[in-house]
Amino acid sequence: MYDFNTKNTATDYSSGQEFHTDFGLAYNFNPVTVGVNGYYYRQTTADEQFGRRVGPDGYEGEAFALGPVVRYQLGPVPIALQYQHELLAHNRPEGDKVWLKFALRL
C-alpha cells in the first residue's frame, strides 16, 4: 500500500507519504497452519510544517517486524494467533504485537 497524507490545516503540519506491506509464508497441516508473518514500513517523504522539513531528517520512519503465526480451522471458523517482533524501528514507536483473530460468516 502507498499512503498520501494531507495537511492538517489547524497546525499546518503534513506527514510524509508512506509505503507499507504485510507478508506471510505458511504451511497447512489441516486443520492447523503454521508459518511466519511480518511487515515492512517506510516513510518515503519528509514531514513538513510551514513549508519546511521538520527536524534534521524529516521524521522519516522505517520499521520491520517478523514473527510466527498459528491458525486453526474450527469447522467454518478460522482462528489465528499472530506475533510480530519489531527488529527495526526508526522514528516510530517500537514494540511487539500479538493478535488473536477469527472470522464468522454472517
DSSP file (Angstrom, degrees, kcal/mol; ACC not computed):
  #  RESIDUE AA STRUCTURE BP1 BP2  ACC     N-H-->O    O-->H-N    N-H-->O    O-->H-N    TCO  KAPPA ALPHA  PHI   PSI    X-CA   Y-CA   Z-CA
    1    1 A M              0   0    0      0, 0.0    19,-2.1     0, 0.0     2,-0.4   0.000 360.0 360.0 360.0 153.2    0.0    0.0    0.0
    2    2 A Y  E     -A   19   0A   0     17,-0.2     2,-0.4     2,-0.0    17,-0.2  -0.992 360.0-155.2-133.3 125.3    1.1    3.6   -0.5
    3    3 A D  E     -A   18   0A   0     15,-3.2    15,-1.9    -2,-0.4     2,-0.6  -0.843   8.2-161.5-107.4 135.8   -0.4    6.4    1.5
    4    4 A F        -     0   0    0     -2,-0.4     2,-0.3    13,-0.2    13,-0.1  -0.964  18.5-155.8-110.3 112.4   -0.7   10.1    0.6
    5    5 A N        -     0   0    0     -2,-0.6     2,-0.2    10,-0.3    12,-0.1  -0.630   5.5-139.0 -90.6 147.4   -1.3   12.2    3.7
    6    6 A T        -     0   0    0     -2,-0.3     9,-0.5     1,-0.1     2,-0.2  -0.618  28.6 -90.2-102.0 164.4   -3.0   15.6    3.6
    7    7 A K        -     0   0    0     -2,-0.2     2,-0.9     7,-0.2     7,-0.2  -0.494  28.9-127.8 -75.5 137.5   -2.0   18.7    5.5
    8    8 A N  B >>> -G   13   0B   0      5,-3.3     4,-2.0    -2,-0.2     5,-1.1  -0.785  20.5-160.2 -80.3 109.0   -3.6   19.4    9.0
    9    9 A T  T 345S+     0   0    0     -2,-0.9    -1,-0.2     1,-0.2     5,-0.0   0.740  85.0  60.5 -69.2 -22.5   -4.9   22.9    8.4
   10   10 A A  T 345S+     0   0    0      1,-0.2    -1,-0.2     3,-0.1    -2,-0.0   0.827 123.8  19.0 -72.5 -31.0   -5.1   23.7   12.1
   11   11 A T  T <45S-     0   0    0     -3,-0.7    -2,-0.2     2,-0.2    -1,-0.2   0.460  96.4-126.5-116.5  -5.6   -1.3   23.1   12.6
   12   12 A D  T  <5 +     0   0    0     -4,-2.0    38,-1.5     1,-0.2     2,-0.4   0.836  63.6 143.2  57.4  35.1    0.0   23.5    9.0
   13   13 A Y  E   < -GH   8  49B   0     -5,-1.1    -5,-3.3    36,-0.2     2,-0.4  -0.880  32.1-171.5-108.9 136.3    1.6   20.1    9.5
   14   14 A S  E     - H   0  48B   0     34,-3.1    34,-2.7    -2,-0.4     2,-0.2  -0.978  14.0-144.5-129.6 119.2    1.9   17.5    6.8
   15   15 A S        -     0   0    0     -9,-0.5   -10,-0.3    -2,-0.4    32,-0.1  -0.537  32.6-104.8 -76.4 148.3    3.1   13.9    7.4
   16   16 A G        -     0   0    0     42,-0.2    30,-0.1    29,-0.2    -1,-0.1  -0.086  39.6 -84.6 -69.1 169.6    5.1   12.4    4.6
   17   17 A Q        -     0   0    0     29,-0.1    27,-2.1   -13,-0.1    28,-1.1  -0.419  48.3-150.3 -73.2 153.1    4.0    9.7    2.2
   18   18 A E  E     -AB   3  43A   0    -15,-1.9   -15,-3.2    25,-0.3     2,-0.4  -0.972  16.5-161.7-135.7 141.7    4.2    6.1    3.3
   19   19 A F  E     +AB   2  42A   0     23,-3.0    23,-2.8    -2,-0.4     2,-0.3  -0.970  22.3 165.3-114.9 135.2    4.8    2.7    1.8
   20   20 A H  E     - B   0  41A   0    -19,-2.1     2,-0.3    -2,-0.4    21,-0.2  -0.991  11.1-177.8-151.3 146.4    3.9   -0.5    3.8
   21   21 A T  E     - B   0  40A   0     19,-2.4    19,-2.3    -2,-0.3     2,-0.3  -0.998  14.2-148.6-142.7 144.8    3.4   -4.1    3.1
   22   22 A D  E     - B   0  39A   0     -2,-0.3     2,-0.3    17,-0.2    17,-0.2  -0.833  22.3-178.7-106.4 150.2    2.4   -7.2    5.1
   23   23 A F  E     + B   0  38A   0     15,-2.4    15,-2.2    -2,-0.3     2,-0.3  -0.979   9.0 177.8-147.6 159.7    3.7  -10.7    4.2
   24   24 A G  E     - B   0  37A   0     -2,-0.3     2,-0.4    13,-0.2    13,-0.2  -0.984  13.6-164.6-160.4 152.7    3.4  -14.3    5.3
   25   25 A L  E     + B   0  36A   0     11,-2.7    11,-2.6    -2,-0.3     2,-0.3  -0.973  27.1 160.1-141.0 123.9    4.6  -17.7    4.5
   26   26 A A  E     - B   0  35A   0     -2,-0.4     2,-0.4     9,-0.3     9,-0.3  -0.939  31.6-138.9-145.4 162.3    2.8  -20.7    5.9
   27   27 A Y  E     - B   0  34A   0      7,-3.0     7,-2.2    -2,-0.3     2,-0.6  -0.990  21.2-135.6-126.0 135.5    2.3  -24.5    5.5
   28   28 A N  E     + B   0  33A   0     -2,-0.4     5,-0.3     5,-0.2    -2,-0.0  -0.805  24.5 173.0 -97.1 121.3   -1.1  -26.1    6.1
   29   29 A F        -     0   0    0      3,-3.9     4,-0.2    -2,-0.6    -1,-0.1   0.165  60.9 -96.7-103.8  13.7   -1.3  -29.4    8.1
   30   30 A N  S    S+     0   0    0      2,-0.3     3,-0.1     1,-0.3    42,-0.1   0.813 108.2  16.9  27.9 108.6   -5.1  -29.3    8.0
   31   31 A P  S    S+     0   0    0      0, 0.0    42,-2.4     0, 0.0     2,-0.4  -0.957 127.9  57.4 -95.1   9.6   -6.7  -28.2   10.3
   32   32 A V  E     - C   0  72A   0     40,-0.2    -3,-3.9    -3,-0.1     2,-0.4  -0.847  59.4-170.1-106.3 137.0   -3.6  -26.4   11.6
   33   33 A T  E     -BC  28  71A   0     38,-2.9    38,-3.0    -2,-0.4     2,-0.3  -0.986   7.1-176.6-120.7 133.8   -1.5  -23.9    9.6
   34   34 A V  E     +BC  27  70A   0     -7,-2.2    -7,-3.0    -2,-0.4     2,-0.3  -0.957  21.6 111.4-129.5 149.7    1.9  -22.7   10.9
   35   35 A G  E     -BC  26  69A   0     34,-2.0    34,-2.2    -2,-0.3     2,-0.3  -0.957  55.2 -73.4-179.7-162.0    4.3  -20.1    9.4
   36   36 A V  E     +BC  25  68A   0    -11,-2.6   -11,-2.7    -2,-0.3     2,-0.3  -0.905  36.8 179.9-122.4 152.5    5.9  -16.7    9.7
   37   37 A N  E     +BC  24  67A   0     30,-3.1    30,-2.1    -2,-0.3     2,-0.3  -0.936  11.5 138.9-144.6 165.5    4.4  -13.3    9.1
   38   38 A G  E     -BC  23  66A   0    -15,-2.2   -15,-2.4    -2,-0.3     2,-0.3  -0.981  29.9-122.3 179.8-170.0    5.5   -9.7    9.3
   39   39 A Y  E     -BC  22  65A   0     26,-1.5    26,-2.3    -2,-0.3     2,-0.4  -0.986   4.3-147.6-154.1 160.6    5.5   -6.3    7.8
   40   40 A Y  E     -BC  21  64A   0    -19,-2.3   -19,-2.4    -2,-0.3     2,-0.4  -0.999  16.7-175.0-131.7 135.9    7.8   -3.6    6.4
   41   41 A Y  E     +BC  20  63A   0     22,-2.8    22,-2.3    -2,-0.4     2,-0.3  -0.990   5.6 172.7-131.6 137.8    7.0    0.2    6.6
   42   42 A R  E     -BC  19  62A   0    -23,-2.8   -23,-3.0    -2,-0.4     2,-0.6  -0.949  26.1-142.4-147.5 125.8    8.9    3.1    5.1
   43   43 A Q  E     -B   18   0A   0     18,-3.1   -25,-0.3    -2,-0.3   -26,-0.1  -0.789  17.9-168.6 -84.2 123.9    8.0    6.8    5.1
   44   44 A T        +     0   0    0    -27,-2.1     2,-0.3    -2,-0.6   -26,-0.2   0.645  63.6  37.9 -96.3 -16.6    9.2    8.0    1.7
   45   45 A T  S    S-     0   0    0    -28,-1.1   -29,-0.2    13,-0.1     2,-0.0  -0.941  88.1 -99.0-132.5 158.3    8.9   11.8    2.0
   46   46 A A        -     0   0    0     -2,-0.3     2,-0.2   -30,-0.1    13,-0.2  -0.317  32.9-108.4 -75.6 152.6    9.6   14.1    4.9
   47   47 A D        -     0   0    0     11,-2.7     7,-2.2     7,-0.3     2,-0.4  -0.537  41.0-160.4 -69.4 146.0    7.2   15.6    7.4
   48   48 A E  E     -HI  14  53B   0    -34,-2.7   -34,-3.1     5,-0.2     2,-0.4  -0.984  18.6-177.2-135.2 146.0    6.7   19.3    6.8
   49   49 A Q  E >  S-HI  13  52B   0      3,-2.6     3,-1.6    -2,-0.4   -36,-0.2  -0.987  78.7  -1.5-140.8 133.0    5.4   22.3    8.8
   50   50 A F  T 3  S-     0   0    0    -38,-1.5   -37,-0.1    -2,-0.4     3,-0.1   0.828 131.3 -58.5  55.6  34.5    5.1   25.8    7.4
   51   51 A G  T 3  S+     0   0    0    -39,-0.4     2,-0.3     1,-0.2    -1,-0.3   0.524 117.3 102.7  79.3   5.9    6.5   24.6    4.1
   52   52 A R  E <  S-I   49   0B   0     -3,-1.6    -3,-2.6     1,-0.0    -1,-0.2  -0.907  79.7 -95.7-124.8 152.0    9.8   23.4    5.7
   53   53 A R  E     -I   48   0B   0     -2,-0.3     2,-0.5    -5,-0.2    -5,-0.2  -0.340  40.6-125.4 -59.0 139.1   11.2   19.9    6.6
   54   54 A V     >  -     0   0    0     -7,-2.2     4,-0.8     4,-0.1    -7,-0.3  -0.789  69.0 -15.5 -91.8 128.1   10.6   19.0   10.2
   55   55 A G  T  4 S-     0   0    0     -2,-0.5     3,-0.4     3,-0.2    -2,-0.0   0.045  99.4 -63.1  69.5 176.7   13.7   18.0   12.2
   56   56 A P  T  4 S+     0   0    0      0, 0.0    -1,-0.2     0, 0.0    -3,-0.0   0.775 136.8  27.5 -71.3 -25.4   17.1   17.1   10.6
   57   57 A D  T >4 S-     0   0    0     -3,-0.2     3,-1.3    -4,-0.0    -2,-0.2   0.251 107.2-111.1-121.2  12.7   15.7   14.0    8.9
   58   58 A G  T 3<  -     0   0    0     -4,-0.8   -11,-2.7    -3,-0.4   -42,-0.2   0.649  57.5 -86.2  69.7  13.7   12.0   14.9    8.3
   59   59 A Y  T 3   +     0   0    0      1,-0.2     2,-0.6   -13,-0.2    -1,-0.3   0.818  68.7 177.6  53.3  33.9   11.0   12.3   10.9
   60   60 A E    <   -     0   0    0     -3,-1.3    -1,-0.2   -13,-0.1     2,-0.1  -0.576  15.6-152.1 -71.4 114.6   11.0    9.7    8.0
   61   61 A G        -     0   0    0     -2,-0.6   -18,-3.1    -3,-0.2     2,-0.3  -0.449  19.0-176.5 -91.4 160.0   10.2    6.5    9.8
   62   62 A E  E     +CD  42  90A   0     28,-2.1    28,-3.0   -20,-0.2     2,-0.3  -0.975   5.3 173.2-151.6 141.8   11.0    2.9    9.0
   63   63 A A  E     -CD  41  89A   0    -22,-2.3   -22,-2.8    -2,-0.3     2,-0.3  -0.995  11.0-172.8-151.7 147.6   10.0   -0.4   10.7
   64   64 A F  E     +CD  40  88A   0     24,-2.2    23,-2.1    -2,-0.3    24,-1.6  -0.988  11.1 179.6-141.4 130.8   10.4   -4.1   10.0
   65   65 A A  E     +CD  39  86A   0    -26,-2.3   -26,-1.5    -2,-0.3     2,-0.3  -0.958   3.9 179.0-134.3 151.6    8.7   -6.9   12.1
   66   66 A L  E     +CD  38  85A   0     19,-1.9    19,-2.4    -2,-0.3   -28,-0.2  -0.993  15.0 135.4-150.0 145.6    8.7  -10.7   11.9
   67   67 A G  E     -C   37   0A   0    -30,-2.1   -30,-3.1    -2,-0.3    17,-0.1  -0.985  46.0 -72.2-177.2 174.7    7.1  -13.5   13.9
   68   68 A P  E     -C   36   0A   0      0, 0.0    15,-2.1     0, 0.0     2,-0.4  -0.390  32.3-161.7 -82.0 158.1    5.3  -16.8   14.0
   69   69 A V  E     -CE  35  82A   0    -34,-2.2   -34,-2.0    13,-0.2     2,-0.4  -0.997   4.4-171.6-137.8 138.4    1.6  -17.4   13.1
   70   70 A V  E     -CE  34  81A   0     11,-2.4    11,-3.0    -2,-0.4     2,-0.4  -0.999   7.1-173.2-128.6 131.7   -0.6  -20.4   14.0
   71   71 A R  E     -CE  33  80A   0    -38,-3.0   -38,-2.9    -2,-0.4     2,-0.4  -0.979   6.5-165.1-128.6 138.4   -4.0  -20.9   12.6
   72   72 A Y  E     -CE  32  79A   0      7,-3.2     7,-2.8    -2,-0.4     2,-0.9  -0.985  15.4-142.0-123.4 131.6   -6.6  -23.5   13.4
   73   73 A Q  E     - E   0  78A   0    -42,-2.4     2,-1.1    -2,-0.4    -2,-0.0  -0.809  16.8-173.1 -94.4 102.5   -9.7  -24.2   11.3
   74   74 A L  E >   - E   0  77A   0      3,-2.8     3,-2.1    -2,-0.9    -2,-0.0  -0.744  61.9 -68.8 -96.4  86.5  -12.6  -24.9   13.7
   75   75 A G  T 3  S-     0   0    0     -2,-1.1     0, 0.0     1,-0.3     0, 0.0  -0.514 117.4 -13.3  62.8-124.8  -15.2  -26.0   11.2
   76   76 A P  T 3  S+     0   0    0      0, 0.0    -1,-0.3     0, 0.0    29,-0.1   0.453 124.3  88.2 -85.1   1.4  -16.1  -22.9    9.2
   77   77 A V  E <   -E   74   0A   0     -3,-2.1    -3,-2.8    27,-0.1     2,-0.4  -0.876  63.5-155.2-108.4 112.7  -14.3  -20.6   11.7
   78   78 A P  E     -E   73   0A   0      0, 0.0    25,-1.1     0, 0.0     2,-0.5  -0.708   9.6-166.5 -81.8 133.8  -10.6  -19.9   11.2
   79   79 A I  E     -EF  72 102A   0     -7,-2.8    -7,-3.2    -2,-0.4     2,-0.4  -0.986   8.0-174.2-121.6 123.7   -8.8  -18.8   14.4
   80   80 A A  E     -EF  71 101A   0     21,-3.2    21,-3.1    -2,-0.5     2,-0.5  -0.951  16.0-163.9-124.8 138.4   -5.3  -17.3   14.1
   81   81 A L  E     -EF  70 100A   0    -11,-3.0   -11,-2.4    -2,-0.4     2,-0.4  -0.987  19.1-178.1-117.8 121.5   -2.7  -16.3   16.7
   82   82 A Q  E     -EF  69  99A   0     17,-2.5    17,-2.4    -2,-0.5     2,-0.4  -0.927  11.8-172.1-123.3 144.7    0.0  -14.0   15.3
   83   83 A Y  E     - F   0  98A   0    -15,-2.1     2,-0.4    -2,-0.4   -46,-0.3  -0.999   3.5-173.4-132.6 137.3    3.1  -12.5   17.0
   84   84 A Q  E     - F   0  97A   0     13,-2.6    13,-2.5    -2,-0.4     2,-0.5  -0.990   6.5-163.5-134.1 127.4    5.3   -9.8   15.5
   85   85 A H  E     -DF  66  96A   0    -19,-2.4   -19,-1.9    -2,-0.4     2,-0.7  -0.930  24.1-127.1-107.3 127.7    8.6   -8.6   17.0
   86   86 A E  E     +D   65   0A   0      9,-0.7   -21,-0.3    -2,-0.5     3,-0.1  -0.643  27.3 177.7 -78.0 116.4   10.0   -5.3   15.6
   87   87 A L  E    S+     0   0A   0    -23,-2.1     2,-0.3    -2,-0.7   -22,-0.2   0.656  73.9  27.6 -88.8 -19.9   13.6   -5.9   14.5
   88   88 A L  E     +D   64   0A   0    -24,-1.6   -24,-2.2    -3,-0.1     2,-0.3  -0.990  61.9 163.7-144.3 131.6   14.0   -2.4   13.2
   89   89 A A  E     +D   63   0A   0     -2,-0.3     2,-0.4   -26,-0.2   -26,-0.2  -0.889   4.6 173.6-150.2 120.2   12.2    0.8   14.2
   90   90 A H  E    S-D   62   0A   0    -28,-3.0   -28,-2.1    -2,-0.3    -2,-0.0  -0.993  76.1  -8.9-130.0 124.7   13.4    4.3   13.3
   91   91 A N  S    S+     0   0    0     -2,-0.4   -30,-0.1     1,-0.2    -1,-0.1   0.830 117.7  95.2  56.5  35.0   11.4    7.4   14.1
   92   92 A R  S    S-     0   0    0    -30,-0.1    -1,-0.2   -32,-0.1     2,-0.1  -0.969  88.6 -90.4-144.1 155.5    8.5    5.2   15.0
   93   93 A P        -     0   0    0      0, 0.0     2,-0.4     0, 0.0    -3,-0.1  -0.484  47.6-144.7 -62.8 142.8    7.1    3.7   18.3
   94   94 A E        +     0   0    0     -2,-0.1     2,-0.3    -5,-0.1    -5,-0.1  -0.905  38.8 105.1-116.4 141.4    8.8    0.3   18.8
   95   95 A G        -     0   0    0     -2,-0.4    -9,-0.7     2,-0.0     2,-0.3  -0.983  59.4 -76.7 174.2-178.0    7.3   -2.8   20.3
   96   96 A D  E     -F   85   0A   0     -2,-0.3     2,-0.4   -11,-0.2   -11,-0.2  -0.726  35.1-150.8-103.0 154.0    5.8   -6.3   19.9
   97   97 A K  E     -F   84   0A   0    -13,-2.5   -13,-2.6    -2,-0.3     2,-0.4  -0.975  10.0-173.6-128.6 140.4    2.4   -7.1   18.6
   98   98 A V  E     -F   83   0A   0     -2,-0.4     2,-0.4   -15,-0.2   -15,-0.2  -1.000   6.9-174.5-132.2 132.7    0.1  -10.0   19.3
   99   99 A W  E     -F   82   0A   0    -17,-2.4   -17,-2.5    -2,-0.4     2,-0.5  -0.977  16.1-166.8-127.2 141.3   -3.2  -10.7   17.6
  100  100 A L  E     +F   81   0A   0     -2,-0.4     2,-0.3   -19,-0.2   -19,-0.2  -0.983  27.3 177.8-119.8 115.1   -5.9  -13.3   18.1
  101  101 A K  E     +F   80   0A   0    -21,-3.1   -21,-3.2    -2,-0.5     2,-0.3  -0.899  14.1 169.0-124.0 147.6   -8.2  -13.2   15.1
  102  102 A F  E     -F   79   0A   0     -2,-0.3     2,-0.4   -23,-0.2   -23,-0.2  -0.977  18.7-144.4-148.5 159.3  -11.3  -15.2   14.0
  103  103 A A        -     0   0    0    -25,-1.1     2,-0.4    -2,-0.3    -2,-0.0  -0.988  10.1-171.1-131.0 134.6  -13.8  -14.8   11.2
  104  104 A L        -     0   0    0     -2,-0.4     2,-0.4   -27,-0.1   -27,-0.1  -0.980  21.3-131.2-122.4 135.5  -17.5  -15.6   11.2
  105  105 A R              0   0    0     -2,-0.4    -2,-0.0     1,-0.1   -28,-0.0  -0.694 360.0 360.0 -82.8 135.5  -19.8  -15.6    8.2
  106  106 A L              0   0    0     -2,-0.4    -1,-0.1     0, 0.0     0, 0.0   0.397 360.0 360.0-105.0 360.0  -23.0  -13.6    8.7
